[in-house]
Amino acid sequence: MRVVLGEDLVLLREGMEHLLTAHGCTVVASVGSAPELLRALLDERPDVAVVDVRLPPGFSDEGVQVALEARRRVPGLPVLVLSQYVEQLYARELLADGAGAVGYLLKDRVLDSRQFIAAVRRVADGGTAMDPAVVERLLHNGPRREPLDLLTRREMEVLGLMAEGRSNAAVAEALFVTDKAIDKHINSIFTKLQLLPSKDDNRRVQAVLAYLTYVHHDHQEAVGPAAGTTRKQQK
């Protein structure tokens, strides 16, 4: 798996390089600024990019903006964003195109090598890897919209755990129910979200994206032209 790293803190960047290499990944570029990151992403077309939200020269949201620009130029380019704090708008912006292959983790998760590597691989495979803290903030803020209003509280809990990248068995374990019960909830979610089976059955990712992005347009309408100021908040 070919990886591009964008992180301005040298020690953290080198630590992630070592960790990724130890798990069989090839770091094809490791950079510390937004301009370098954009060039590396477009030149290397990696299997996944691991990107800090804040990068030089402005130390605001350059990492996210580079990731979005790279995904516009290379549709579906897998990107895992790292941040010191939860910022809902960044997560929504990444999820807005509905293409999947995105993740948003707090930097503390890097300390858990197994969790970090699992998230990197999940994003590279086209899935989503959202930090539990990010998921919770997204789920409990903002207006709800159809057909998501049709989901029961338990179905919302199941979908939230799915958004974290957990398997059906892991969701069942977290909620102290049987695998069969989780299968039933997930099938109900698919039905309510009108996600029908297909040859390239990707309903799980589609359901997660639908759930995590349900407030994206409402949020944009609420903040209007001033949205740029919000993106300058501390990550």
mmCIF file of the C-alpha atoms, coordinates in Angstrom:
data_MODEL
# 
_entry.id   MODEL 
# 
loop_
_atom_site.group_PDB 
_atom_site.id 
_atom_site.type_symbol 
_atom_site.label_atom_id 
_atom_site.label_alt_id 
_atom_site.label_comp_id 
_atom_site.label_asym_id 
_atom_site.label_entity_id 
_atom_site.label_seq_id 
_atom_site.pdbx_PDB_ins_code 
_atom_site.Cartn_x 
_atom_site.Cartn_y 
_atom_site.Cartn_z 
_atom_site.occupancy 
_atom_site.B_iso_or_equiv 
_atom_site.pdbx_formal_charge 
_atom_site.auth_seq_id 
_atom_site.auth_comp_id 
_atom_site.auth_asym_id 
_atom_site.auth_atom_id 
_atom_site.pdbx_PDB_model_num 
ATOM 1   C CA . MET A 1 1   ? 0.000   0.000   0.000  1.00 0.00 ? 1   MET A CA 1 
ATOM 2   C CA . ARG A 1 2   ? 1.475   3.340   -1.112 1.00 0.00 ? 2   ARG A CA 1 
ATOM 3   C CA . VAL A 1 3   ? 1.025   6.224   1.341  1.00 0.00 ? 3   VAL A CA 1 
ATOM 4   C CA . VAL A 1 4   ? 1.591   9.989   1.193  1.00 0.00 ? 4   VAL A CA 1 
ATOM 5   C CA . LEU A 1 5   ? 2.038   11.742  4.552  1.00 0.00 ? 5   LEU A CA 1 
ATOM 6   C CA . GLY A 1 6   ? 1.325   15.417  5.175  1.00 0.00 ? 6   GLY A CA 1 
ATOM 7   C CA . GLU A 1 7   ? 2.335   16.492  8.702  1.00 0.00 ? 7   GLU A CA 1 
ATOM 8   C CA . ASP A 1 8   ? 4.371   19.534  9.777  1.00 0.00 ? 8   ASP A CA 1 
ATOM 9   C CA . LEU A 1 9   ? 5.548   18.119  13.128 1.00 0.00 ? 9   LEU A CA 1 
ATOM 10  C CA . VAL A 1 10  ? 8.731   16.254  12.224 1.00 0.00 ? 10  VAL A CA 1 
ATOM 11  C CA . LEU A 1 11  ? 8.699   13.837  15.156 1.00 0.00 ? 11  LEU A CA 1 
ATOM 12  C CA . LEU A 1 12  ? 5.081   12.833  14.560 1.00 0.00 ? 12  LEU A CA 1 
ATOM 13  C CA . ARG A 1 13  ? 5.660   12.509  10.820 1.00 0.00 ? 13  ARG A CA 1 
ATOM 14  C CA . GLU A 1 14  ? 8.708   10.313  11.309 1.00 0.00 ? 14  GLU A CA 1 
ATOM 15  C CA . GLY A 1 15  ? 6.844   8.252   13.877 1.00 0.00 ? 15  GLY A CA 1 
ATOM 16  C CA . MET A 1 16  ? 3.998   7.604   11.452 1.00 0.00 ? 16  MET A CA 1 
ATOM 17  C CA . GLU A 1 17  ? 6.491   6.751   8.703  1.00 0.00 ? 17  GLU A CA 1 
ATOM 18  C CA . HIS A 1 18  ? 8.097   4.148   10.939 1.00 0.00 ? 18  HIS A CA 1 
ATOM 19  C CA . LEU A 1 19  ? 4.719   2.759   12.013 1.00 0.00 ? 19  LEU A CA 1 
ATOM 20  C CA . LEU A 1 20  ? 3.385   2.485   8.470  1.00 0.00 ? 20  LEU A CA 1 
ATOM 21  C CA . THR A 1 21  ? 6.588   0.919   7.188  1.00 0.00 ? 21  THR A CA 1 
ATOM 22  C CA . ALA A 1 22  ? 6.565   -1.609  10.019 1.00 0.00 ? 22  ALA A CA 1 
ATOM 23  C CA . HIS A 1 23  ? 3.087   -2.694  8.896  1.00 0.00 ? 23  HIS A CA 1 
ATOM 24  C CA . GLY A 1 24  ? 4.077   -3.275  5.289  1.00 0.00 ? 24  GLY A CA 1 
ATOM 25  C CA . CYS A 1 25  ? 3.188   0.114   3.814  1.00 0.00 ? 25  CYS A CA 1 
ATOM 26  C CA . THR A 1 26  ? 5.419   2.135   1.493  1.00 0.00 ? 26  THR A CA 1 
ATOM 27  C CA . VAL A 1 27  ? 5.615   5.858   2.275  1.00 0.00 ? 27  VAL A CA 1 
ATOM 28  C CA . VAL A 1 28  ? 6.168   7.330   -1.192 1.00 0.00 ? 28  VAL A CA 1 
ATOM 29  C CA . ALA A 1 29  ? 6.209   10.960  0.010  1.00 0.00 ? 29  ALA A CA 1 
ATOM 30  C CA . SER A 1 30  ? 6.440   12.590  3.427  1.00 0.00 ? 30  SER A CA 1 
ATOM 31  C CA . VAL A 1 31  ? 5.988   16.369  3.473  1.00 0.00 ? 31  VAL A CA 1 
ATOM 32  C CA . GLY A 1 32  ? 5.398   19.214  5.902  1.00 0.00 ? 32  GLY A CA 1 
ATOM 33  C CA . SER A 1 33  ? 3.511   21.902  3.977  1.00 0.00 ? 33  SER A CA 1 
ATOM 34  C CA . ALA A 1 34  ? 0.327   22.293  1.947  1.00 0.00 ? 34  ALA A CA 1 
ATOM 35  C CA . PRO A 1 35  ? 1.985   23.093  -1.418 1.00 0.00 ? 35  PRO A CA 1 
ATOM 36  C CA . GLU A 1 36  ? 4.301   20.075  -1.095 1.00 0.00 ? 36  GLU A CA 1 
ATOM 37  C CA . LEU A 1 37  ? 1.353   17.882  -0.152 1.00 0.00 ? 37  LEU A CA 1 
ATOM 38  C CA . LEU A 1 38  ? -0.733  18.833  -3.173 1.00 0.00 ? 38  LEU A CA 1 
ATOM 39  C CA . ARG A 1 39  ? 2.191   18.162  -5.521 1.00 0.00 ? 39  ARG A CA 1 
ATOM 40  C CA . ALA A 1 40  ? 2.877   14.802  -3.876 1.00 0.00 ? 40  ALA A CA 1 
ATOM 41  C CA . LEU A 1 41  ? -0.773  13.706  -4.074 1.00 0.00 ? 41  LEU A CA 1 
ATOM 42  C CA . LEU A 1 42  ? -1.101  14.617  -7.755 1.00 0.00 ? 42  LEU A CA 1 
ATOM 43  C CA . ASP A 1 43  ? 2.287   13.192  -8.728 1.00 0.00 ? 43  ASP A CA 1 
ATOM 44  C CA . GLU A 1 44  ? 2.161   9.976   -6.710 1.00 0.00 ? 44  GLU A CA 1 
ATOM 45  C CA . ARG A 1 45  ? -1.587  9.161   -6.805 1.00 0.00 ? 45  ARG A CA 1 
ATOM 46  C CA . PRO A 1 46  ? -1.161  7.098   -3.596 1.00 0.00 ? 46  PRO A CA 1 
ATOM 47  C CA . ASP A 1 47  ? -3.412  4.336   -2.320 1.00 0.00 ? 47  ASP A CA 1 
ATOM 48  C CA . VAL A 1 48  ? -4.134  6.583   0.655  1.00 0.00 ? 48  VAL A CA 1 
ATOM 49  C CA . ALA A 1 49  ? -3.082  9.984   2.017  1.00 0.00 ? 49  ALA A CA 1 
ATOM 50  C CA . VAL A 1 50  ? -2.679  10.696  5.734  1.00 0.00 ? 50  VAL A CA 1 
ATOM 51  C CA . VAL A 1 51  ? -3.081  14.441  6.200  1.00 0.00 ? 51  VAL A CA 1 
ATOM 52  C CA . ASP A 1 52  ? -2.922  16.866  9.121  1.00 0.00 ? 52  ASP A CA 1 
ATOM 53  C CA . VAL A 1 53  ? -5.733  19.443  9.156  1.00 0.00 ? 53  VAL A CA 1 
ATOM 54  C CA . ARG A 1 54  ? -3.365  22.364  9.789  1.00 0.00 ? 54  ARG A CA 1 
ATOM 55  C CA . LEU A 1 55  ? -0.301  22.789  7.610  1.00 0.00 ? 55  LEU A CA 1 
ATOM 56  C CA . PRO A 1 56  ? 2.050   25.626  6.677  1.00 0.00 ? 56  PRO A CA 1 
ATOM 57  C CA . PRO A 1 57  ? 1.961   28.269  5.442  1.00 0.00 ? 57  PRO A CA 1 
ATOM 58  C CA . GLY A 1 58  ? -1.217  29.379  7.196  1.00 0.00 ? 58  GLY A CA 1 
ATOM 59  C CA . PHE A 1 59  ? -1.714  26.709  9.874  1.00 0.00 ? 59  PHE A CA 1 
ATOM 60  C CA . SER A 1 60  ? -5.501  26.954  9.547  1.00 0.00 ? 60  SER A CA 1 
ATOM 61  C CA . ASP A 1 61  ? -7.234  24.342  7.392  1.00 0.00 ? 61  ASP A CA 1 
ATOM 62  C CA . GLU A 1 62  ? -4.733  23.942  4.549  1.00 0.00 ? 62  GLU A CA 1 
ATOM 63  C CA . GLY A 1 63  ? -4.531  20.170  4.953  1.00 0.00 ? 63  GLY A CA 1 
ATOM 64  C CA . VAL A 1 64  ? -8.267  19.709  4.487  1.00 0.00 ? 64  VAL A CA 1 
ATOM 65  C CA . GLN A 1 65  ? -8.399  22.118  1.568  1.00 0.00 ? 65  GLN A CA 1 
ATOM 66  C CA . VAL A 1 66  ? -5.532  20.306  -0.169 1.00 0.00 ? 66  VAL A CA 1 
ATOM 67  C CA . ALA A 1 67  ? -7.303  16.992  0.407  1.00 0.00 ? 67  ALA A CA 1 
ATOM 68  C CA . LEU A 1 68  ? -10.519 18.366  -1.104 1.00 0.00 ? 68  LEU A CA 1 
ATOM 69  C CA . GLU A 1 69  ? -8.665  19.830  -4.088 1.00 0.00 ? 69  GLU A CA 1 
ATOM 70  C CA . ALA A 1 70  ? -6.808  16.572  -4.676 1.00 0.00 ? 70  ALA A CA 1 
ATOM 71  C CA . ARG A 1 71  ? -10.078 14.626  -4.567 1.00 0.00 ? 71  ARG A CA 1 
ATOM 72  C CA . ARG A 1 72  ? -11.577 17.028  -7.100 1.00 0.00 ? 72  ARG A CA 1 
ATOM 73  C CA . ARG A 1 73  ? -8.672  16.374  -9.441 1.00 0.00 ? 73  ARG A CA 1 
ATOM 74  C CA . VAL A 1 74  ? -8.405  12.660  -8.638 1.00 0.00 ? 74  VAL A CA 1 
ATOM 75  C CA . PRO A 1 75  ? -11.983 11.561  -7.825 1.00 0.00 ? 75  PRO A CA 1 
ATOM 76  C CA . GLY A 1 76  ? -12.170 9.089   -4.978 1.00 0.00 ? 76  GLY A CA 1 
ATOM 77  C CA . LEU A 1 77  ? -8.573  9.618   -3.825 1.00 0.00 ? 77  LEU A CA 1 
ATOM 78  C CA . PRO A 1 78  ? -8.526  7.997   -0.340 1.00 0.00 ? 78  PRO A CA 1 
ATOM 79  C CA . VAL A 1 79  ? -7.770  10.521  2.407  1.00 0.00 ? 79  VAL A CA 1 
ATOM 80  C CA . LEU A 1 80  ? -7.443  10.059  6.165  1.00 0.00 ? 80  LEU A CA 1 
ATOM 81  C CA . VAL A 1 81  ? -7.389  13.406  7.998  1.00 0.00 ? 81  VAL A CA 1 
ATOM 82  C CA . LEU A 1 82  ? -5.814  13.803  11.434 1.00 0.00 ? 82  LEU A CA 1 
ATOM 83  C CA . SER A 1 83  ? -6.821  16.580  13.810 1.00 0.00 ? 83  SER A CA 1 
ATOM 84  C CA . GLN A 1 84  ? -6.075  17.639  17.365 1.00 0.00 ? 84  GLN A CA 1 
ATOM 85  C CA . TYR A 1 85  ? -9.706  18.514  18.072 1.00 0.00 ? 85  TYR A CA 1 
ATOM 86  C CA . VAL A 1 86  ? -13.134 17.637  16.673 1.00 0.00 ? 86  VAL A CA 1 
ATOM 87  C CA . GLU A 1 87  ? -14.310 20.059  13.980 1.00 0.00 ? 87  GLU A CA 1 
ATOM 88  C CA . GLN A 1 88  ? -17.566 18.879  12.436 1.00 0.00 ? 88  GLN A CA 1 
ATOM 89  C CA . LEU A 1 89  ? -17.325 21.061  9.335  1.00 0.00 ? 89  LEU A CA 1 
ATOM 90  C CA . TYR A 1 90  ? -14.099 19.396  8.201  1.00 0.00 ? 90  TYR A CA 1 
ATOM 91  C CA . ALA A 1 91  ? -15.675 15.949  8.431  1.00 0.00 ? 91  ALA A CA 1 
ATOM 92  C CA . ARG A 1 92  ? -18.765 17.077  6.530  1.00 0.00 ? 92  ARG A CA 1 
ATOM 93  C CA . GLU A 1 93  ? -16.691 18.692  3.786  1.00 0.00 ? 93  GLU A CA 1 
ATOM 94  C CA . LEU A 1 94  ? -14.774 15.471  3.243  1.00 0.00 ? 94  LEU A CA 1 
ATOM 95  C CA . LEU A 1 95  ? -17.958 13.417  3.177  1.00 0.00 ? 95  LEU A CA 1 
ATOM 96  C CA . ALA A 1 96  ? -19.926 15.809  0.989  1.00 0.00 ? 96  ALA A CA 1 
ATOM 97  C CA . ASP A 1 97  ? -19.046 14.240  -2.379 1.00 0.00 ? 97  ASP A CA 1 
ATOM 98  C CA . GLY A 1 98  ? -20.449 10.894  -1.255 1.00 0.00 ? 98  GLY A CA 1 
ATOM 99  C CA . ALA A 1 99  ? -17.544 9.000   -2.806 1.00 0.00 ? 99  ALA A CA 1 
ATOM 100 C CA . GLY A 1 100 ? -16.343 7.327   0.381  1.00 0.00 ? 100 GLY A CA 1 
ATOM 101 C CA . ALA A 1 101 ? -12.676 6.476   0.979  1.00 0.00 ? 101 ALA A CA 1 
ATOM 102 C CA . VAL A 1 102 ? -12.393 9.141   3.688  1.00 0.00 ? 102 VAL A CA 1 
ATOM 103 C CA . GLY A 1 103 ? -11.540 9.178   7.355  1.00 0.00 ? 103 GLY A CA 1 
ATOM 104 C CA . TYR A 1 104 ? -11.230 11.675  10.192 1.00 0.00 ? 104 TYR A CA 1 
ATOM 105 C CA . LEU A 1 105 ? -9.307  10.702  13.311 1.00 0.00 ? 105 LEU A CA 1 
ATOM 106 C CA . LEU A 1 106 ? -8.102  12.575  16.349 1.00 0.00 ? 106 LEU A CA 1 
ATOM 107 C CA . LYS A 1 107 ? -4.319  12.496  16.615 1.00 0.00 ? 107 LYS A CA 1 
ATOM 108 C CA . ASP A 1 108 ? -4.537  10.634  19.911 1.00 0.00 ? 108 ASP A CA 1 
ATOM 109 C CA . ARG A 1 109 ? -5.631  7.563   17.937 1.00 0.00 ? 109 ARG A CA 1 
ATOM 110 C CA . VAL A 1 110 ? -2.204  7.367   16.299 1.00 0.00 ? 110 VAL A CA 1 
ATOM 111 C CA . LEU A 1 111 ? -0.886  6.219   19.691 1.00 0.00 ? 111 LEU A CA 1 
ATOM 112 C CA . ASP A 1 112 ? -2.946  3.058   19.256 1.00 0.00 ? 112 ASP A CA 1 
ATOM 113 C CA . SER A 1 113 ? -1.014  1.564   16.345 1.00 0.00 ? 113 SER A CA 1 
ATOM 114 C CA . ARG A 1 114 ? -3.546  -1.175  15.673 1.00 0.00 ? 114 ARG A CA 1 
ATOM 115 C CA . GLN A 1 115 ? -6.444  1.279   15.479 1.00 0.00 ? 115 GLN A CA 1 
ATOM 116 C CA . PHE A 1 116 ? -4.478  3.714   13.323 1.00 0.00 ? 116 PHE A CA 1 
ATOM 117 C CA . ILE A 1 117 ? -3.307  1.113   10.813 1.00 0.00 ? 117 ILE A CA 1 
ATOM 118 C CA . ALA A 1 118 ? -6.797  -0.391  10.644 1.00 0.00 ? 118 ALA A CA 1 
ATOM 119 C CA . ALA A 1 119 ? -8.201  3.064   9.805  1.00 0.00 ? 119 ALA A CA 1 
ATOM 120 C CA . VAL A 1 120 ? -5.560  3.645   7.118  1.00 0.00 ? 120 VAL A CA 1 
ATOM 121 C CA . ARG A 1 121 ? -6.333  0.295   5.482  1.00 0.00 ? 121 ARG A CA 1 
ATOM 122 C CA . ARG A 1 122 ? -10.092 0.827   5.705  1.00 0.00 ? 122 ARG A CA 1 
ATOM 123 C CA . VAL A 1 123 ? -9.881  4.177   3.932  1.00 0.00 ? 123 VAL A CA 1 
ATOM 124 C CA . ALA A 1 124 ? -7.492  2.788   1.305  1.00 0.00 ? 124 ALA A CA 1 
ATOM 125 C CA . ASP A 1 125 ? -10.061 0.043   0.627  1.00 0.00 ? 125 ASP A CA 1 
ATOM 126 C CA . GLY A 1 126 ? -12.743 2.662   -0.084 1.00 0.00 ? 126 GLY A CA 1 
ATOM 127 C CA . GLY A 1 127 ? -14.466 2.660   3.293  1.00 0.00 ? 127 GLY A CA 1 
ATOM 128 C CA . THR A 1 128 ? -14.908 5.284   5.990  1.00 0.00 ? 128 THR A CA 1 
ATOM 129 C CA . ALA A 1 129 ? -13.057 5.600   9.287  1.00 0.00 ? 129 ALA A CA 1 
ATOM 130 C CA . MET A 1 130 ? -14.582 8.260   11.492 1.00 0.00 ? 130 MET A CA 1 
ATOM 131 C CA . ASP A 1 131 ? -13.339 8.906   15.007 1.00 0.00 ? 131 ASP A CA 1 
ATOM 132 C CA . PRO A 1 132 ? -15.976 7.990   17.624 1.00 0.00 ? 132 PRO A CA 1 
ATOM 133 C CA . ALA A 1 133 ? -15.813 11.547  18.992 1.00 0.00 ? 133 ALA A CA 1 
ATOM 134 C CA . VAL A 1 134 ? -16.486 12.964  15.528 1.00 0.00 ? 134 VAL A CA 1 
ATOM 135 C CA . VAL A 1 135 ? -19.384 10.581  14.972 1.00 0.00 ? 135 VAL A CA 1 
ATOM 136 C CA . GLU A 1 136 ? -20.952 11.525  18.290 1.00 0.00 ? 136 GLU A CA 1 
ATOM 137 C CA . ARG A 1 137 ? -20.754 15.243  17.522 1.00 0.00 ? 137 ARG A CA 1 
ATOM 138 C CA . LEU A 1 138 ? -22.258 14.730  14.072 1.00 0.00 ? 138 LEU A CA 1 
ATOM 139 C CA . LEU A 1 139 ? -25.049 12.565  15.374 1.00 0.00 ? 139 LEU A CA 1 
ATOM 140 C CA . HIS A 1 140 ? -26.159 14.902  18.124 1.00 0.00 ? 140 HIS A CA 1 
ATOM 141 C CA . ASN A 1 141 ? -25.959 18.285  16.420 1.00 0.00 ? 141 ASN A CA 1 
ATOM 142 C CA . GLY A 1 142 ? -28.065 19.908  13.764 1.00 0.00 ? 142 GLY A CA 1 
ATOM 143 C CA . PRO A 1 143 ? -31.500 19.262  12.279 1.00 0.00 ? 143 PRO A CA 1 
ATOM 144 C CA . ARG A 1 144 ? -32.509 15.830  11.030 1.00 0.00 ? 144 ARG A CA 1 
ATOM 145 C CA . ARG A 1 145 ? -33.874 15.126  7.556  1.00 0.00 ? 145 ARG A CA 1 
ATOM 146 C CA . GLU A 1 146 ? -35.854 12.394  5.864  1.00 0.00 ? 146 GLU A CA 1 
ATOM 147 C CA . PRO A 1 147 ? -35.416 9.488   5.429  1.00 0.00 ? 147 PRO A CA 1 
ATOM 148 C CA . LEU A 1 148 ? -33.094 9.488   8.416  1.00 0.00 ? 148 LEU A CA 1 
ATOM 149 C CA . ASP A 1 149 ? -35.963 10.493  10.695 1.00 0.00 ? 149 ASP A CA 1 
ATOM 150 C CA . LEU A 1 150 ? -37.338 7.020   10.074 1.00 0.00 ? 150 LEU A CA 1 
ATOM 151 C CA . LEU A 1 151 ? -34.463 5.381   11.930 1.00 0.00 ? 151 LEU A CA 1 
ATOM 152 C CA . THR A 1 152 ? -35.055 4.188   15.484 1.00 0.00 ? 152 THR A CA 1 
ATOM 153 C CA . ARG A 1 153 ? -32.691 5.102   18.305 1.00 0.00 ? 153 ARG A CA 1 
ATOM 154 C CA . ARG A 1 154 ? -31.152 1.620   18.170 1.00 0.00 ? 154 ARG A CA 1 
ATOM 155 C CA . GLU A 1 155 ? -30.682 1.855   14.407 1.00 0.00 ? 155 GLU A CA 1 
ATOM 156 C CA . MET A 1 156 ? -28.942 5.203   14.908 1.00 0.00 ? 156 MET A CA 1 
ATOM 157 C CA . GLU A 1 157 ? -26.610 3.585   17.433 1.00 0.00 ? 157 GLU A CA 1 
ATOM 158 C CA . VAL A 1 158 ? -25.865 0.744   15.020 1.00 0.00 ? 158 VAL A CA 1 
ATOM 159 C CA . LEU A 1 159 ? -25.172 3.153   12.166 1.00 0.00 ? 159 LEU A CA 1 
ATOM 160 C CA . GLY A 1 160 ? -22.943 5.286   14.359 1.00 0.00 ? 160 GLY A CA 1 
ATOM 161 C CA . LEU A 1 161 ? -20.821 2.245   15.219 1.00 0.00 ? 161 LEU A CA 1 
ATOM 162 C CA . MET A 1 162 ? -20.737 1.257   11.550 1.00 0.00 ? 162 MET A CA 1 
ATOM 163 C CA . ALA A 1 163 ? -19.399 4.743   10.786 1.00 0.00 ? 163 ALA A CA 1 
ATOM 164 C CA . GLU A 1 164 ? -16.492 4.040   13.110 1.00 0.00 ? 164 GLU A CA 1 
ATOM 165 C CA . GLY A 1 165 ? -15.635 1.144   10.809 1.00 0.00 ? 165 GLY A CA 1 
ATOM 166 C CA . ARG A 1 166 ? -16.742 -1.661  13.114 1.00 0.00 ? 166 ARG A CA 1 
ATOM 167 C CA . SER A 1 167 ? -17.780 -5.027  11.724 1.00 0.00 ? 167 SER A CA 1 
ATOM 168 C CA . ASN A 1 168 ? -21.223 -6.487  12.407 1.00 0.00 ? 168 ASN A CA 1 
ATOM 169 C CA . ALA A 1 169 ? -19.732 -8.714  15.097 1.00 0.00 ? 169 ALA A CA 1 
ATOM 170 C CA . ALA A 1 170 ? -17.993 -5.751  16.744 1.00 0.00 ? 170 ALA A CA 1 
ATOM 171 C CA . VAL A 1 171 ? -21.232 -3.721  16.674 1.00 0.00 ? 171 VAL A CA 1 
ATOM 172 C CA . ALA A 1 172 ? -23.088 -6.621  18.288 1.00 0.00 ? 172 ALA A CA 1 
ATOM 173 C CA . GLU A 1 173 ? -20.427 -6.876  20.985 1.00 0.00 ? 173 GLU A CA 1 
ATOM 174 C CA . ALA A 1 174 ? -20.541 -3.143  21.700 1.00 0.00 ? 174 ALA A CA 1 
ATOM 175 C CA . LEU A 1 175 ? -24.333 -3.174  22.063 1.00 0.00 ? 175 LEU A CA 1 
ATOM 176 C CA . PHE A 1 176 ? -24.476 -6.506  23.925 1.00 0.00 ? 176 PHE A CA 1 
ATOM 177 C CA . VAL A 1 177 ? -26.793 -8.128  21.410 1.00 0.00 ? 177 VAL A CA 1 
ATOM 178 C CA . THR A 1 178 ? -26.544 -11.061 19.016 1.00 0.00 ? 178 THR A CA 1 
ATOM 179 C CA . ASP A 1 179 ? -25.095 -10.934 15.513 1.00 0.00 ? 179 ASP A CA 1 
ATOM 180 C CA . LYS A 1 180 ? -28.535 -11.891 14.215 1.00 0.00 ? 180 LYS A CA 1 
ATOM 181 C CA . ALA A 1 181 ? -30.086 -8.842  15.890 1.00 0.00 ? 181 ALA A CA 1 
ATOM 182 C CA . ILE A 1 182 ? -27.497 -6.561  14.278 1.00 0.00 ? 182 ILE A CA 1 
ATOM 183 C CA . ASP A 1 183 ? -28.138 -8.109  10.861 1.00 0.00 ? 183 ASP A CA 1 
ATOM 184 C CA . LYS A 1 184 ? -31.821 -7.335  11.341 1.00 0.00 ? 184 LYS A CA 1 
ATOM 185 C CA . HIS A 1 185 ? -31.123 -3.706  12.309 1.00 0.00 ? 185 HIS A CA 1 
ATOM 186 C CA . ILE A 1 186 ? -28.770 -3.193  9.361  1.00 0.00 ? 186 ILE A CA 1 
ATOM 187 C CA . ASN A 1 187 ? -31.268 -4.634  6.887  1.00 0.00 ? 187 ASN A CA 1 
ATOM 188 C CA . SER A 1 188 ? -33.904 -2.309  8.325  1.00 0.00 ? 188 SER A CA 1 
ATOM 189 C CA . ILE A 1 189 ? -31.536 0.657   7.914  1.00 0.00 ? 189 ILE A CA 1 
ATOM 190 C CA . PHE A 1 190 ? -30.884 -0.270  4.279  1.00 0.00 ? 190 PHE A CA 1 
ATOM 191 C CA . THR A 1 191 ? -34.615 -0.538  3.643  1.00 0.00 ? 191 THR A CA 1 
ATOM 192 C CA . LYS A 1 192 ? -35.434 2.814   5.261  1.00 0.00 ? 192 LYS A CA 1 
ATOM 193 C CA . LEU A 1 193 ? -32.634 4.538   3.365  1.00 0.00 ? 193 LEU A CA 1 
ATOM 194 C CA . GLN A 1 194 ? -33.833 2.870   0.162  1.00 0.00 ? 194 GLN A CA 1 
ATOM 195 C CA . LEU A 1 195 ? -30.470 1.230   -0.470 1.00 0.00 ? 195 LEU A CA 1 
ATOM 196 C CA . LEU A 1 196 ? -31.229 -1.764  -2.650 1.00 0.00 ? 196 LEU A CA 1 
ATOM 197 C CA . PRO A 1 197 ? -28.819 -4.676  -3.250 1.00 0.00 ? 197 PRO A CA 1 
ATOM 198 C CA . SER A 1 198 ? -26.568 -4.385  -6.302 1.00 0.00 ? 198 SER A CA 1 
ATOM 199 C CA . LYS A 1 199 ? -23.766 -6.306  -7.974 1.00 0.00 ? 199 LYS A CA 1 
ATOM 200 C CA . ASP A 1 200 ? -21.190 -3.989  -6.384 1.00 0.00 ? 200 ASP A CA 1 
ATOM 201 C CA . ASP A 1 201 ? -23.004 -4.046  -3.059 1.00 0.00 ? 201 ASP A CA 1 
ATOM 202 C CA . ASN A 1 202 ? -21.702 -0.945  -1.312 1.00 0.00 ? 202 ASN A CA 1 
ATOM 203 C CA . ARG A 1 203 ? -24.754 -0.234  0.779  1.00 0.00 ? 203 ARG A CA 1 
ATOM 204 C CA . ARG A 1 204 ? -22.829 -0.145  4.038  1.00 0.00 ? 204 ARG A CA 1 
ATOM 205 C CA . VAL A 1 205 ? -20.646 2.754   2.891  1.00 0.00 ? 205 VAL A CA 1 
ATOM 206 C CA . GLN A 1 206 ? -23.641 4.529   1.333  1.00 0.00 ? 206 GLN A CA 1 
ATOM 207 C CA . ALA A 1 207 ? -25.612 4.234   4.574  1.00 0.00 ? 207 ALA A CA 1 
ATOM 208 C CA . VAL A 1 208 ? -22.736 5.614   6.639  1.00 0.00 ? 208 VAL A CA 1 
ATOM 209 C CA . LEU A 1 209 ? -22.197 8.513   4.245  1.00 0.00 ? 209 LEU A CA 1 
ATOM 210 C CA . ALA A 1 210 ? -25.913 9.340   4.201  1.00 0.00 ? 210 ALA A CA 1 
ATOM 211 C CA . TYR A 1 211 ? -26.003 9.389   7.982  1.00 0.00 ? 211 TYR A CA 1 
ATOM 212 C CA . LEU A 1 212 ? -22.852 11.441  8.506  1.00 0.00 ? 212 LEU A CA 1 
ATOM 213 C CA . THR A 1 213 ? -23.708 14.031  5.869  1.00 0.00 ? 213 THR A CA 1 
ATOM 214 C CA . TYR A 1 214 ? -27.362 14.603  6.736  1.00 0.00 ? 214 TYR A CA 1 
ATOM 215 C CA . VAL A 1 215 ? -26.688 18.058  8.169  1.00 0.00 ? 215 VAL A CA 1 
ATOM 216 C CA . HIS A 1 216 ? -24.113 19.180  5.594  1.00 0.00 ? 216 HIS A CA 1 
ATOM 217 C CA . HIS A 1 217 ? -26.439 21.259  3.391  1.00 0.00 ? 217 HIS A CA 1 
ATOM 218 C CA . ASP A 1 218 ? -28.386 22.602  6.362  1.00 0.00 ? 218 ASP A CA 1 
ATOM 219 C CA . HIS A 1 219 ? -25.128 23.745  7.914  1.00 0.00 ? 219 HIS A CA 1 
ATOM 220 C CA . GLN A 1 220 ? -24.024 25.459  4.695  1.00 0.00 ? 220 GLN A CA 1 
ATOM 221 C CA . GLU A 1 221 ? -27.340 27.300  4.437  1.00 0.00 ? 221 GLU A CA 1 
ATOM 222 C CA . ALA A 1 222 ? -27.054 28.409  8.059  1.00 0.00 ? 222 ALA A CA 1 
ATOM 223 C CA . VAL A 1 223 ? -23.535 29.842  7.835  1.00 0.00 ? 223 VAL A CA 1 
ATOM 224 C CA . GLY A 1 224 ? -23.815 31.219  4.280  1.00 0.00 ? 224 GLY A CA 1 
ATOM 225 C CA . PRO A 1 225 ? -20.857 33.228  2.904  1.00 0.00 ? 225 PRO A CA 1 
ATOM 226 C CA . ALA A 1 226 ? -19.214 33.374  6.310  1.00 0.00 ? 226 ALA A CA 1 
ATOM 227 C CA . ALA A 1 227 ? -18.415 29.663  6.184  1.00 0.00 ? 227 ALA A CA 1 
ATOM 228 C CA . GLY A 1 228 ? -14.804 30.470  5.371  1.00 0.00 ? 228 GLY A CA 1 
ATOM 229 C CA . THR A 1 229 ? -14.353 32.039  8.770  1.00 0.00 ? 229 THR A CA 1 
ATOM 230 C CA . THR A 1 230 ? -15.574 28.851  10.414 1.00 0.00 ? 230 THR A CA 1 
ATOM 231 C CA . ARG A 1 231 ? -12.946 26.837  8.552  1.00 0.00 ? 231 ARG A CA 1 
ATOM 232 C CA . LYS A 1 232 ? -10.279 29.039  10.088 1.00 0.00 ? 232 LYS A CA 1 
ATOM 233 C CA . GLN A 1 233 ? -11.123 27.836  13.573 1.00 0.00 ? 233 GLN A CA 1 
ATOM 234 C CA . GLN A 1 234 ? -8.553  25.864  15.463 1.00 0.00 ? 234 GLN A CA 1 
ATOM 235 C CA . LYS A 1 235 ? -8.618  22.219  14.492 1.00 0.00 ? 235 LYS A CA 1 
# 
